[in-house]
Amino acid sequence: RKLTVAFMLAFFFIFLATSLPAEEHVVSNSSLHQALINSAATRQRNIVKTEKFFSSPAAQQALKKGGLVLKQVQKAIPALSNEEVARLARQTDKVQNDFAAGSLSNEHLTYIVIALATAIIVILILKG
């Protein structure tokens, strides 16, 4: 009798396990794929925005005053993490807006560009 009950329980659990629907993933593959595409596009926009900032005549002049090389900065930008690139893009946007609004002088811009470029290079060195 115990053997019959054990078989019945085993059969019940097997039947129950095979009849339940498969567990759905919380995030679908297409949603995950789209999120990756969006993340890569955002990263690329931030890299382009930052490289454009450092390629501006005012930034290039500031880099020269600071003894930094534009190519070295441009090479370092893509090596930054997504968060670092996003933060840098926000900072360069703010600097450009402040400079355009007249709240930053050329001297302030020079110091900021040198500080940002130095930070980029230091981050790259620390990662390497």
N, C-alpha and C positions, 0 to 999 in steps of 0.2 A: 504494500500500500504506500509506503514512504517513497518507494522508487517511482510509482505512478505519479504521485504528487510532484516529485522533483522534475519528471519529464514534462508534466503539464505546465509547471512554472517556467521551465526553460523554453518550452514552445511558446508560451504566452509572451515572454520577454523578447524572443526572437521575432515573433509576429509584430509586436508593438514597435520594436526598433526599426523594422523594415517598412512598416506602414506609415511612419511619421514622415512628413515632408522634410526634404533636405534643408539644413539651416542656411538662411540667406546671409550673405556678407553685409556688414553694416554699410560699407561703401562699395558701390558697383565698380567693376573694372573700368567702364567708360568714364565714370566720375573721377576715378583716380588718375586715369590717363589725361583727362581734361585739366585737372589740377596741376599735373606735371607740366603740361604745355603752357598753362598760364604762368606758372612759376618761372619757367625758362624764359618766357617772353618778358616778364617783369624784370628779371635779372638782366636780360640783354638791353632793355630800355634804360635801366639804371647805369649800366656800363657805358653805353653810348652817351648818356647825359653827362656823366662824370668826365669821360674823355674829352667831350666837347668843351666842358668848362676849362680843363687844363690846357686845351689847345687854343683858347682865346688869346688874343695879343696881350691883354693885361696879365693873364696868368703866366704866359710864357716869359714875359718880362720879369715877373716876380720870381719865377723859378730860377732865371739867370742870376738875379740879385742874390738869391739864396744858395747859389752854387749847385743847384739840382738840374738834372737832365730830364727833359720831357719824355724821351723814349723810355727811360728807367721807370718813370711814374706810370706811363701807359702800359708797360709790360707788367707792372705790379697789380694794376686794378683788376684784371680778370682772375687773378690768383686769390682774391679776397672771397670770403664766404658771402652767401646771399644776404645775410643780415648786415655785414660790414659794407657791402656795395650799396644796399638800400639806405643805410645811415649816411654814407658818404654822399649819395645823390641828394638826400634831403638837405644836408649841410651846404652842398654846392648851390642848390636852388635858393636857399636862404641868403647865402652870400651874394649871389647874382642879383636877387631882388633888393637886398639892402644897398648894394653898390648902385644899382639903377635908380633907386629912390634918393640917393645922395646921402644916406646915413653912414656910409663908409668912405673914407678917403683912400687915395691910391696907396698911402702908407699902410693903412689898416688892411687893405686888400692884399698887399704884399705879404704882410705877416701871416694872414690867414692862409693864403695859398702855400706859403712855405711850411706852415704847421701841418696842413692837411697832407701835402706831398710827403713830408717827413714821416707822418704817421703811417701812411700807406707803405712806404719802404720799410719802416721798422716792423710792421705787421708781417710783411713778406719775409723779412730776415728771420723773425721769430718762428714762422711756420717752417722755414727751410731747415 
